[in-house]
Amino acid sequence: MTEQHTRPKFEFADGLRGLAALAVAVLHATTFTGRVGAVDDELPILGSIARIGDYAVPVFIVLSGYVLTLPVFRGDGRTLRGGFWDYVRRRARRILPPYYASLVLFIVLIALIPVLQTRQGTAWDNKIPVTLEGVLTHLLLIHIWNPEWAYQINGPAWSVATEWHIYFLLPLALLPLRRLIGVWGTIAVALMLGPAITYFLPTTTSGRYWLIGLFALGMLAASLTIRPPRLRTGWLSVIVLVTTLAWTTVNRPDALPERMIADTMVGVGVALALIAMGTASMRSRMNPGRRVFEWRPLVNTGLWSYSIYLIHSPLLALANLLLIPLALPTLAHWLSMVFVALPLALVASYGFFLLVERHFTTSHQKRELGMKQEPAESSSGTR
């Protein structure tokens, strides 16, 4: 079979998603170790390394922009398959049922387990108490509009709301803009839109709407995967990512402008990497990025990474609260969190995948998992 008749596979996207999910899980195992700041104060090097996981969400957002628009740019470059309402239906079916199931699960656990109801100076403190407003806004996916609601119940759920909002911008704004002002103009508008929302509506800061620009960078990467540039982007992506992560490790970007810059630079690096790996895949060639991210264990992890993201955090918080009375040294506490609590949380996440998420997977995931397929959603899949 010739190259032009071979449908390329983009397994590196699953591998990258899997690595990002594991990185954010390690981050939360670290931040939930002991009281707030314990690891940063006593194990600063470990804390700095673990904070790399804080950039998992930018990776997820760039990936979403990439995989959702690859089918668009393979086609006429203008419209989503099936139109607006079919697109919304498919996104809702993929994202919402697992999200709501996890929400109910943790509301029940918090209600039943007393230690989860008490603030003890840990990173769990801003997840409780669970209020009626918090529950209702989580159900409506608008909890990121107020910092009092944003992290209730399950901290990582903020990004589900942000991504859900961005989904609507794709057919309603980003694709129409691309037709009017081209892909580069669309990138510029998207990169300015998010910071503008944050500036004029400061209560939405928890939603990190500047990630809109990263979704658009994913679109750009998809476009340049189909129509590759002459520039070799692979090693350029390594330079951008290593430089950015080194800077953020040494100088933690807590201030809002610095955080926006750091997230955006990570997004640029990931987009460049996707172009390099996607172009190689289109040409049926292997490159270093594909060798790393198409490693089968990473790819397989990426197929159920949404469950990892939804489930791990409150379970790690619970493990930490149960360990605190033991008064372990910080290093022993951290080792217990990373090498005992985290694997157990991952097992629970996989159980959630089997019980819930797998019933709402994309056709791509079903193919990879050997499940019965439904009409294809896209060739590359998304979370």
Summary of the structure (lengths in Angstrom):
residues: 383
radius of gyration: 20.3
end to end distance: 30.3
largest distance: 63.5
contacts: 1347
relative contact order: 0.18
helix: 77%
strand: 0%
